[in-house]
Amino acid sequence: MTRWIDIAALEEIPLRGARTLRTPEGCVAVFRTHDDRVFALDDRCPHKGGPLSDGIVHGHAVTCPLHAWVFDLETGRAQGADEGAVATYPAQVLAGRVLIDVERLAGKRVA
């Protein structure tokens, strides 16, 4: 059973941008794409630890600001020749609010 937590209004996340959700185990980046879809991923690039929330959002991908690795927002997997992945968390927009699956965040203990 999925339980959702309300984290923000959609308009609080910039178009083609991100906001972070802090947890004791690290941050989750919540992205908003050009078509108002939302995605949640760990906010740490597996390559050198760059903050993905500071990256460039294009289509349904984000480019890490440190070394230009590109990650698919749906799967969390690195694209192109790069290898690696970041954890993803189910997210949705309902009545203009961004919701994230609390069950998946349970291991992160939202602060």
Phi, psi and omega in degrees: 000131180269132174242130185254144172245142180275121182249337183184164168282146180306318183291350176282346176257121183297145174302131184058038181219194184210162170228158180249147175246115183276137175227161179299335181263004181133175184263151172248131177267129178249115186258147173239124182268175181302333182258022177063024171275153178239146180220146179235128181223158170303143185268031183225115178296133181289346181287297182226013176081016180297149179282107182298333179296342176268001183280176180267124178268126180218126186059235176244045179219163175226141177256126179298135183288345183274310185225019171064025171290142181250132181240135175288125182291334180282320186254338184081000183277143175294146182255166178069219183281347182284150181236142179138175180200160173240154179293145177244158181226134178301133179220154179206164173248129179222120180054039177079006179248144178267126181240143177234145181293111183293331179298318179289330179277351186305321179290343180264349179046082182305129180271000000 
